[in-house]
Amino acid sequence: MILAFDTSGSVGSVAIARGGRVLARADMSEQAGHASDLLPTITAVLDEADVSREQLTDLVVGEGPGSFTGVRVAAATAKGLSRGLSVPLWAVSSLAAAAMTAEAGAVRYALSDARAERVYGACYSVDGNSVQTLISPHGGQLGDVLGGDVPHGAVFVGDASRRHREIIQDRGFSVVDPDPEASMADGLLRYWIAQPTGFRPVTDTGSWEPKYIRPSSAERLWG
């Protein structure tokens, strides 16, 4: 019984699955409310699936990159639930989750918005239930991504890809929309099911930190 959630972007999502089948899911569309809405949404999803917290066997969380506040909210909630329920915590890149929400393209370059015309990006090879990282999560300008080493046959996915669709297509690449039934939480579950080589749960939830990729504005000002 696997609970997955991600609040790295403007739309947060929660889903619960058993044996690879999603039992219930819910979205949170107000980014500013993710901190207060996440736990109630988790409770609502568990109630809809008629599952108690004690029945959970695994937690899968989107570890970022994305909204600093959103990523911290998901990480803190996941750490608390993992330790409180004594279940393994699996951390998955939110970019990998975005890649897994698409259902087209064997090579998927996921982009998410990093503000100020910057993006977070990562590229994955997806073959059925097998997924491998081709380019690890990174941050940069969209032009640097498009002018860089984009793997042959890659299609672009993710919210920033849709936002910059015309620019990406003008450079000769395709933009693929997500499966309309799949949320980011669904993407996390699909990645967990694929279980790429070396994928392991977090060994120390107390010291684990999500992947912000770049420092926050407060950290840059302090520096």
C-alpha positions in Angstrom: 0.0 0.0 0.0 1.9 3.0 -1.3 1.2 6.7 -0.6 2.7 9.2 -2.9 2.6 13.0 -2.9 4.4 16.0 -4.6 4.0 19.7 -3.9 7.0 21.0 -5.9 4.8 22.9 -8.5 1.7 25.0 -8.7 -0.5 21.9 -8.5 0.2 19.5 -5.7 -1.1 16.0 -5.8 -1.6 12.9 -3.6 -2.3 9.3 -4.6 -2.5 5.9 -3.0 -1.9 2.6 -4.9 -1.9 -1.1 -4.2 -0.3 -3.6 -6.6 0.3 -0.9 -9.2 -3.3 0.2 -9.2 -4.3 3.7 -8.0 -7.1 3.5 -5.5 -7.6 7.2 -5.0 -6.0 10.5 -5.9 -6.5 14.2 -5.3 -5.0 17.5 -6.5 -4.3 20.8 -4.6 -4.5 23.7 -7.0 -3.7 26.6 -4.6 0.1 26.6 -4.3 0.0 29.0 -1.3 -2.1 26.5 0.6 0.0 23.4 0.1 1.4 23.7 3.7 -2.0 23.7 5.3 -3.8 21.4 2.7 -1.3 18.5 2.3 -2.2 16.5 5.5 -5.9 17.0 5.1 -5.7 15.9 1.5 -3.7 12.8 2.5 -6.4 12.0 5.0 -9.1 12.5 2.4 -7.4 10.2 -0.1 -6.9 7.5 2.5 -10.6 7.8 3.5 -11.7 7.5 -0.1 -9.6 4.4 -0.6 -10.8 3.1 2.8 -7.2 2.7 3.9 -5.8 3.5 7.4 -2.4 5.1 7.9 -1.3 1.9 9.7 -1.9 -0.1 6.5 0.7 2.0 4.5 3.8 0.1 3.6 5.8 2.7 1.7 5.9 6.5 1.2 7.0 8.1 -2.1 7.7 11.8 -2.1 8.7 14.3 -4.8 12.1 15.6 -3.7 12.2 18.6 -6.0 13.5 20.6 -7.6 10.7 23.2 -7.7 9.0 25.7 -5.4 11.3 26.0 -2.3 8.3 26.2 0.0 6.5 23.3 -1.7 9.5 21.0 -1.7 10.1 21.7 2.0 6.4 21.0 2.8 6.5 17.7 1.1 9.8 16.7 2.6 8.8 17.6 6.2 5.5 15.8 5.9 7.2 12.7 4.4 9.8 12.6 7.1 7.2 12.9 9.8 5.0 10.2 8.4 7.9 7.8 7.7 9.2 8.1 11.2 5.8 8.1 12.9 4.5 5.1 10.9 7.9 3.3 10.7 7.6 2.8 6.9 10.3 3.3 4.2 10.6 6.7 2.6 11.4 6.8 -1.1 12.6 10.1 -2.6 12.0 10.6 -6.3 13.0 13.6 -8.4 9.9 15.7 -9.3 11.4 15.9 -12.8 11.3 12.1 -13.0 7.7 12.2 -11.9 6.9 14.7 -14.6 8.6 12.5 -17.2 6.5 9.5 -16.0 3.2 11.4 -16.4 3.7 11.4 -20.2 2.9 8.3 -22.3 4.8 9.2 -25.5 8.5 9.2 -26.3 11.1 6.7 -25.2 13.4 9.6 -24.3 11.8 12.4 -22.2 13.4 15.7 -21.3 11.4 17.1 -18.3 11.4 20.8 -17.6 9.9 22.6 -14.7 9.7 26.4 -14.0 12.5 27.9 -12.0 11.3 31.5 -12.5 13.1 34.4 -14.2 13.1 32.5 -17.5 15.1 29.7 -15.9 14.2 26.1 -15.8 15.0 22.9 -14.0 15.6 20.0 -16.3 16.5 16.3 -16.5 16.3 13.6 -19.2 15.1 10.0 -18.8 14.9 6.9 -21.0 11.6 5.2 -20.5 10.9 1.7 -21.9 7.7 0.2 -20.6 8.3 -0.2 -16.8 12.0 0.5 -17.1 13.4 4.0 -16.5 17.0 5.3 -16.5 18.4 8.8 -15.9 20.3 10.1 -19.0 20.9 13.6 -17.7 20.6 14.3 -14.0 18.5 17.2 -12.6 20.1 20.6 -13.2 19.1 24.2 -13.4 19.8 26.8 -16.1 18.4 29.0 -18.9 16.1 27.4 -21.4 18.4 28.4 -24.3 21.3 26.6 -22.6 19.2 23.4 -22.4 18.0 23.6 -26.0 21.5 24.4 -27.2 23.2 21.7 -25.1 23.5 18.0 -25.5 19.8 16.9 -25.9 19.7 13.2 -26.5 18.6 12.0 -29.9 14.8 11.5 -30.2 14.0 13.4 -27.0 10.6 14.9 -26.5 10.0 17.7 -23.9 7.5 17.2 -21.1 6.6 19.1 -17.9 5.0 22.4 -17.1 7.9 24.6 -18.3 7.9 22.7 -21.6 4.3 23.6 -22.1 4.9 27.2 -21.1 7.7 27.5 -23.6 6.1 25.3 -26.3 6.6 27.7 -29.2 10.3 28.3 -28.4 11.0 24.6 -28.0 9.1 23.6 -31.2 10.9 26.4 -33.1 14.2 24.7 -32.2 12.9 21.5 -33.8 11.8 19.6 -30.7 8.5 18.1 -29.8 6.5 18.9 -26.7 4.3 16.1 -25.3 1.4 16.8 -23.0 0.9 14.6 -19.9 -1.6 11.8 -19.7 -4.8 13.7 -18.6 -5.5 11.1 -16.0 -2.0 11.2 -14.5 -0.9 13.6 -11.7 2.6 14.2 -10.4 1.7 11.7 -7.6 0.9 9.1 -10.3 4.2 9.8 -11.9 5.9 9.1 -8.6 4.1 5.8 -8.3 5.0 4.8 -11.9 8.7 5.6 -11.2 8.5 3.6 -7.9 7.0 0.6 -9.8 9.8 0.8 -12.4 12.5 0.6 -9.7 15.6 1.6 -11.7 18.9 0.0 -10.8 20.3 1.4 -7.5 17.0 2.9 -6.4 16.8 2.5 -2.6 14.8 4.1 0.2 16.2 6.9 2.3 18.5 5.4 4.8 18.4 8.2 7.4 15.2 10.2 7.3 16.5 12.6 10.0 19.4 13.9 7.9 17.8 13.5 4.5 17.2 16.8 2.6 15.3 17.3 -0.7 17.0 18.4 -3.9 16.7 22.1 -4.3 19.3 22.3 -7.1 20.0 26.0 -6.5 20.0 28.1 -3.3 16.9 30.0 -2.3 16.7 33.8 -2.6 17.2 34.2 1.1 20.4 32.1 0.9 21.7 34.1 -2.0 21.1 37.4 -0.1 22.8 36.0 3.0 25.8 34.9 0.9 
